[in-house]
């Protein structure tokens, strides 16, 4: 009984923060590669497009003092990573967004200690450096903030965006990750286009909703300083990028004299708008979840200076909003067809809540609105969980609730229930099959224990809160899994008949991994190995070439013959007197299993990252390339004209005589190296298949067995 208890404890606490600091790099240089080929296996051929990932890519030294490093994921120098998936092949490309913080960081040779954080954000920043950089004329395509939260699609264009503190969107060429420029909405409204002098937009939800006809629905908060009123707005964006404000909800006039101690608003808080991170929609309605994190008009000014007058540092963090425990969650409902609010005043439901992400929403047969969301008791995800000091020292806490809100628009009331058996869970970043947006659905997918190694993706049956039909995807214990994206199989008939595309970081190797998981069974069916590290980030989306208006297949980028050369070309050094090929053949004509050579698809020379360990930490795809084994690498690089190219070809059969067994000796030899490599790879595979097999014990047992065989071999030889 005690043993069973210990097993359960180990299982529950399997997640780890060991080496997760690798996902928060000091100065990531993954953008220096034009395109990286990712060795892969079993990538479904129906996947033809780009899996785009938001990356919080560089922070500065973790040991640097405050004001000389970035400590929050939203602040990190933002980049976009693009997995091009086509015809079963995968390549990876990345590029930093040319925002103002990146430009400053680049100016200081990507050294955050020298840059001293001269911009306001969640991290502590340097006021002196900020005042100097404020004198530099602004660049129209260099925004003040990184668009490193999510992606929108407007027509055939992809927009990278953020919301802190105002919405910033970058348009870019998805194929080449070039031509970054601020996306210009075509404004046909009086708020953004020809703004009224006193009406100022102050925040906009980053997570939009998209109708089947391509219409985007979004929401924003605005303030009229003359009338001292807050408004909640609804806008649409069509495929041509035209933005129209279709609804403005008037919260009412707030009391300018109701500012108390420490800038707390002591007036009627129902007159204040709440923060909205994500909205949701049904076929006929837009649902705005107004959280208990309220916009505070008493803090519409510069934050108070550091108490130390001599210090040039300003404490970073949330300013201009306060979370109120006694303010309930509120809902505003907007009719898409009539363009009218059906809520004369917001619907309320206790207690106070903070909503991060949506699962789905639809209208049931009784006319009720069903809206499923990830909810917290406070705004801790922003003010606590996304700081690097927190994520590198402890597991993401079990504080999220997966709730279903039933909004009765006839009775003007809101009820809620739980979608999982646990009251709280350490999970977020929800996704569904988006073909079921605004429709009754059954399955949702969430990341459990975000940003921790050995975390999982859970599949939740939202129709059965008992959880008996829920499933879990778990993979290598050193992998950190990120937000999945569901892609349905062609001609699929079941809602969950498709695959999940998942970006991961292997903390043992400090290299990225792309996983393809069967959503029906929640088992891995394909994998691609990224030859470099891929930092952590927030959201990911897959865009098919069809929806982006691109030619489908690999021919959309290269010619067919060029593709073959680019994807299968590798190099081996010519034999020399110091570094020759083996003088005799081994019994097998296939090259020993070893980590593939990471060859970037690039015209410019780049240094190949070498494996950190002499044997692969997980089974790697074995190509059909037959390469002679080499005793060692040359100490000096070979001239370019001495390099011999080896292209993809079927293995040839070589007739050889059987070779005598050569046992491993204490001296290093090619045969001993091959033996040790094979033994370790075999033991690593065994430990993955059989949980009772321990890698170190397996290797030790293998060495003992071969030594025992040697003794018997010597006795028989001398007899």
Secondary structure in CASP SS format (residue, H / E / C, confidence):
PFRMAT SS
TARGET T0000
AUTHOR 0000-0000-0000
METHOD secondary structure of the structure
MODEL  1
X C 1.00
X H 1.00
X H 1.00
X H 1.00
X H 1.00
X H 1.00
X H 1.00
X H 1.00
X H 1.00
X H 1.00
X H 1.00
X H 1.00
X C 1.00
X C 1.00
X C 1.00
X E 1.00
X C 1.00
X C 1.00
X C 1.00
X H 1.00
X H 1.00
X H 1.00
X H 1.00
X C 1.00
X C 1.00
X C 1.00
X C 1.00
X C 1.00
X C 1.00
X H 1.00
X H 1.00
X H 1.00
X C 1.00
X C 1.00
X C 1.00
X E 1.00
X E 1.00
X E 1.00
X C 1.00
X E 1.00
X E 1.00
X C 1.00
X C 1.00
X C 1.00
X C 1.00
X C 1.00
X C 1.00
X C 1.00
X E 1.00
X E 1.00
X E 1.00
X E 1.00
X E 1.00
X E 1.00
X E 1.00
X E 1.00
X E 1.00
X E 1.00
X C 1.00
X C 1.00
X C 1.00
X C 1.00
X C 1.00
X C 1.00
X C 1.00
X C 1.00
X C 1.00
X C 1.00
X C 1.00
X C 1.00
X C 1.00
X E 1.00
X C 1.00
X C 1.00
X C 1.00
X C 1.00
X E 1.00
X E 1.00
X E 1.00
X E 1.00
X E 1.00
X E 1.00
X E 1.00
X E 1.00
X E 1.00
X E 1.00
X C 1.00
X C 1.00
X E 1.00
X E 1.00
X E 1.00
X E 1.00
X E 1.00
X E 1.00
X E 1.00
X E 1.00
X C 1.00
X C 1.00
X C 1.00
X H 1.00
X H 1.00
X H 1.00
X H 1.00
X H 1.00
X H 1.00
X H 1.00
X H 1.00
X C 1.00
X C 1.00
X C 1.00
X C 1.00
X H 1.00
X H 1.00
X H 1.00
X H 1.00
X C 1.00
X C 1.00
X C 1.00
X C 1.00
X C 1.00
X C 1.00
X C 1.00
X C 1.00
X C 1.00
X E 1.00
X E 1.00
X H 1.00
X H 1.00
X H 1.00
X H 1.00
X H 1.00
X H 1.00
X H 1.00
X C 1.00
X C 1.00
X C 1.00
X C 1.00
X C 1.00
X C 1.00
X C 1.00
X C 1.00
X C 1.00
X C 1.00
X C 1.00
X C 1.00
X C 1.00
X C 1.00
X C 1.00
X C 1.00
X E 1.00
X E 1.00
X E 1.00
X E 1.00
X E 1.00
X C 1.00
X C 1.00
X E 1.00
X E 1.00
X E 1.00
X E 1.00
X E 1.00
X E 1.00
X C 1.00
X C 1.00
X C 1.00
X C 1.00
X C 1.00
X E 1.00
X E 1.00
X E 1.00
X E 1.00
X E 1.00
X E 1.00
X C 1.00
X C 1.00
X C 1.00
X C 1.00
X E 1.00
X E 1.00
X E 1.00
X E 1.00
X E 1.00
X C 1.00
X C 1.00
X C 1.00
X E 1.00
X E 1.00
X C 1.00
X C 1.00
X C 1.00
X C 1.00
X C 1.00
X C 1.00
X C 1.00
X C 1.00
X C 1.00
X C 1.00
X C 1.00
X E 1.00
X E 1.00
X E 1.00
X E 1.00
X E 1.00
X E 1.00
X C 1.00
X C 1.00
X E 1.00
X C 1.00
X E 1.00
X E 1.00
X C 1.00
X C 1.00
X C 1.00
X C 1.00
X C 1.00
X E 1.00
X E 1.00
X E 1.00
X E 1.00
X E 1.00
X E 1.00
X E 1.00
X E 1.00
X E 1.00
X C 1.00
X C 1.00
X C 1.00
X C 1.00
X E 1.00
X E 1.00
X E 1.00
X E 1.00
X E 1.00
X E 1.00
X E 1.00
X E 1.00
X E 1.00
X C 1.00
X C 1.00
X C 1.00
X C 1.00
X E 1.00
X E 1.00
X E 1.00
X E 1.00
X E 1.00
X E 1.00
X E 1.00
X E 1.00
X E 1.00
X E 1.00
X E 1.00
X E 1.00
X C 1.00
X C 1.00
X C 1.00
X C 1.00
X C 1.00
X E 1.00
X C 1.00
X H 1.00
X H 1.00
X H 1.00
X C 1.00
X E 1.00
X C 1.00
X C 1.00
X C 1.00
X H 1.00
X H 1.00
X H 1.00
X C 1.00
X C 1.00
X E 1.00
X C 1.00
X C 1.00
X C 1.00
X E 1.00
X C 1.00
X E 1.00
X E 1.00
X C 1.00
X C 1.00
X C 1.00
X E 1.00
X E 1.00
X E 1.00
X E 1.00
X E 1.00
X E 1.00
X C 1.00
X C 1.00
X E 1.00
X E 1.00
X E 1.00
X C 1.00
X H 1.00
X H 1.00
X H 1.00
X C 1.00
X C 1.00
X C 1.00
X C 1.00
X C 1.00
X C 1.00
X C 1.00
X C 1.00
X C 1.00
X C 1.00
X C 1.00
X C 1.00
X C 1.00
X E 1.00
X E 1.00
X C 1.00
X C 1.00
X C 1.00
X C 1.00
X C 1.00
X C 1.00
X E 1.00
X E 1.00
X E 1.00
X C 1.00
X C 1.00
X C 1.00
X C 1.00
X C 1.00
X E 1.00
X E 1.00
X E 1.00
X E 1.00
X E 1.00
X E 1.00
X E 1.00
X C 1.00
X C 1.00
X C 1.00
X C 1.00
X E 1.00
X E 1.00
X C 1.00
X C 1.00
X C 1.00
X C 1.00
X C 1.00
X E 1.00
X E 1.00
X E 1.00
X C 1.00
X C 1.00
X C 1.00
X C 1.00
X E 1.00
X E 1.00
X E 1.00
X E 1.00
X E 1.00
X E 1.00
X E 1.00
X E 1.00
X E 1.00
X E 1.00
X C 1.00
X C 1.00
X C 1.00
X C 1.00
X C 1.00
X E 1.00
X E 1.00
X E 1.00
X E 1.00
X E 1.00
X E 1.00
X E 1.00
X E 1.00
X C 1.00
X C 1.00
X C 1.00
X H 1.00
X H 1.00
X H 1.00
X H 1.00
X H 1.00
X H 1.00
X C 1.00
X E 1.00
X H 1.00
X H 1.00
X H 1.00
X H 1.00
X C 1.00
X C 1.00
X C 1.00
X C 1.00
X C 1.00
X C 1.00
X C 1.00
X C 1.00
X E 1.00
X E 1.00
X E 1.00
X E 1.00
X E 1.00
X E 1.00
X E 1.00
X E 1.00
X E 1.00
X C 1.00
X C 1.00
X C 1.00
X C 1.00
X E 1.00
X E 1.00
X E 1.00
X E 1.00
X E 1.00
X E 1.00
X C 1.00
X C 1.00
X C 1.00
X C 1.00
X C 1.00
X C 1.00
X E 1.00
X C 1.00
X E 1.00
X E 1.00
X E 1.00
X E 1.00
X E 1.00
X C 1.00
X C 1.00
X H 1.00
X H 1.00
X H 1.00
X C 1.00
X C 1.00
X C 1.00
X C 1.00
X C 1.00
X C 1.00
X E 1.00
X E 1.00
X E 1.00
X E 1.00
X E 1.00
X E 1.00
X C 1.00
X C 1.00
X C 1.00
X C 1.00
X E 1.00
X C 1.00
X C 1.00
X E 1.00
X E 1.00
X E 1.00
X E 1.00
X E 1.00
X E 1.00
X C 1.00
X C 1.00
X C 1.00
X C 1.00
X C 1.00
X C 1.00
X C 1.00
X C 1.00
X C 1.00
X E 1.00
X E 1.00
X E 1.00
X E 1.00
X C 1.00
X C 1.00
X C 1.00
X C 1.00
X E 1.00
X E 1.00
X E 1.00
X C 1.00
X C 1.00
X C 1.00
X E 1.00
X E 1.00
X E 1.00
X E 1.00
X C 1.00
X C 1.00
X C 1.00
X C 1.00
X C 1.00
X C 1.00
X C 1.00
X C 1.00
X C 1.00
X E 1.00
X E 1.00
X E 1.00
X E 1.00
X E 1.00
X E 1.00
X E 1.00
X E 1.00
X E 1.00
X C 1.00
X C 1.00
X C 1.00
X C 1.00
X E 1.00
X E 1.00
X E 1.00
X E 1.00
X E 1.00
X E 1.00
X E 1.00
X E 1.00
X C 1.00
X C 1.00
X C 1.00
X C 1.00
X E 1.00
X E 1.00
X E 1.00
X E 1.00
X E 1.00
X E 1.00
X E 1.00
X C 1.00
X C 1.00
X C 1.00
X C 1.00
X C 1.00
X C 1.00
X C 1.00
X C 1.00
X C 1.00
X C 1.00
X E 1.00
X E 1.00
X E 1.00
X E 1.00
X E 1.00
X C 1.00
X C 1.00
X C 1.00
X C 1.00
X C 1.00
X C 1.00
X C 1.00
X C 1.00
X C 1.00
X H 1.00
X H 1.00
X H 1.00
X C 1.00
X C 1.00
X C 1.00
X H 1.00
X H 1.00
X H 1.00
X H 1.00
X H 1.00
X H 1.00
X H 1.00
X H 1.00
X H 1.00
X C 1.00
X E 1.00
X E 1.00
X E 1.00
X C 1.00
X C 1.00
X C 1.00
X C 1.00
X C 1.00
X C 1.00
X C 1.00
X C 1.00
X E 1.00
X C 1.00
X C 1.00
X C 1.00
X C 1.00
X C 1.00
X C 1.00
X C 1.00
X C 1.00
X C 1.00
X C 1.00
X C 1.00
X C 1.00
X C 1.00
X C 1.00
X C 1.00
X C 1.00
X C 1.00
X C 1.00
X E 1.00
X C 1.00
X C 1.00
X C 1.00
X C 1.00
X C 1.00
X C 1.00
X C 1.00
X C 1.00
X C 1.00
X C 1.00
X C 1.00
X C 1.00
X C 1.00
X C 1.00
X C 1.00
X C 1.00
X C 1.00
X C 1.00
X C 1.00
X C 1.00
X C 1.00
X C 1.00
X C 1.00
X C 1.00
X C 1.00
X C 1.00
X C 1.00
X C 1.00
X C 1.00
X E 1.00
X C 1.00
X C 1.00
X C 1.00
X C 1.00
X C 1.00
X C 1.00
X C 1.00
X C 1.00
X C 1.00
X H 1.00
X H 1.00
X H 1.00
X C 1.00
X E 1.00
X E 1.00
X E 1.00
X C 1.00
X C 1.00
X C 1.00
X C 1.00
X C 1.00
X C 1.00
X C 1.00
X C 1.00
X C 1.00
X C 1.00
X C 1.00
X C 1.00
X C 1.00
X C 1.00
X C 1.00
X C 1.00
X C 1.00
X C 1.00
X C 1.00
X C 1.00
X C 1.00
X C 1.00
X C 1.00
X H 1.00
X H 1.00
X H 1.00
X H 1.00
X H 1.00
X H 1.00
X H 1.00
X H 1.00
X H 1.00
X H 1.00
X H 1.00
X H 1.00
X H 1.00
X H 1.00
X H 1.00
X H 1.00
X H 1.00
X H 1.00
X H 1.00
X H 1.00
X C 1.00
X C 1.00
X C 1.00
X C 1.00
X C 1.00
X H 1.00
X H 1.00
X H 1.00
X H 1.00
X H 1.00
X H 1.00
X H 1.00
X H 1.00
X H 1.00
X H 1.00
X H 1.00
X H 1.00
X H 1.00
X H 1.00
X H 1.00
X H 1.00
X H 1.00
X H 1.00
X H 1.00
X H 1.00
X H 1.00
X H 1.00
X H 1.00
X H 1.00
X C 1.00
END
